[in-house]
């Protein structure tokens, strides 16, 4: 495993474990499977584990695993304050105390303001006493380092970088988002301020691996060096010295082993101009097929009308990459085969989802398009059959 250093010289594995996508069984995290995967990563040298207050049961699951295996002090925990839920000063301490309890620890190594959107939001937190609170927690050792996670444009990201003496930050970044979100401009600006950068969504929620357009796969297959799509994406990131750690939502032993192997071999600045051109061609092929730039982060959820927004967009995009029947099957499974429909047709256009979308997708507009493409007569007949026979 290769390591890079944080602001204070601590070694961080360049591969971090993203704990948002633990495998679920019957609506609950499969803790036995999660434990095997966490321990596989730990024994392979991964020492950075990222979770958040709002990831369902994620903090508690991670805490149980670390305590059971007695490795809490051998790894670094990163978790996030849900500042968007905070209306008064004492709520900050309330949420933090709950997180410590869930994680079964007395300190957080890397604590983030979750999805900090702009300087205005940061100033609101300052008015609630967040700076004094952070100072007290760092002094007591309850928080080692403070940072923020961000989805948005590079200009506001740079403003946030300058708004406080941050220890680190976290951004969405991959070869598809090189010039969007915080982008390379934001990455390099943070690095110029000696602020380590942790990368999330390196595979765009799996979109850069699963069900790539035929043209994209062909580009990889005909290239002289044979690597998986995931390996190409990770190598592109680790090629950049400004990248400190890349998070991966690993949920299989095979995935962990592949990513660890890459993280153990990769070197800074090893990418050639020819390899850069390859990924530009792949990105072009992907963009030609994708209808909605949804990463599946689920910040738009829950929907008051129970619409499965990420599931709908995944099926909608698949309609153009894998064909009509594959898309219809996926959409039917994620929206109709359940007691309460989660179809796009449930949308009442309240707009709540759009205010939380990191990608700034016009969700209501896109849901209308998806509904038109996916809720054809065959879908409606299938939904009626489900109701008639009370299958779910």
Secondary structure by P-SEA (a helix, b strand, c coil): cbbbbccccccccccccccccccccccccaaaaaaaaaaaaaaaccccccccccccaaaaaaaaaaaaacccccbbbbbbbccccccccaaaaaaaaaaaaaacccccccccccccccaaaaaaaaaaaaaaaaaaaaaacccccccccccccaaaaaaaaacccccccccccccccccccccaaaaaaaaaacbbbbbccccccccccccccaaaaaaaaaccccccaaaaaaaaaaccccccbbbbbcccaaaaaaaaaaaaccccccccaaaaaaaaaaaaaaaacccccccccccccccccccaaaaaaaaaaaaacccaaaaaaaaaaacccccccccccccccccccccccccccaaaaaaaaaaaacccaaaaaaaaaaaaaccc
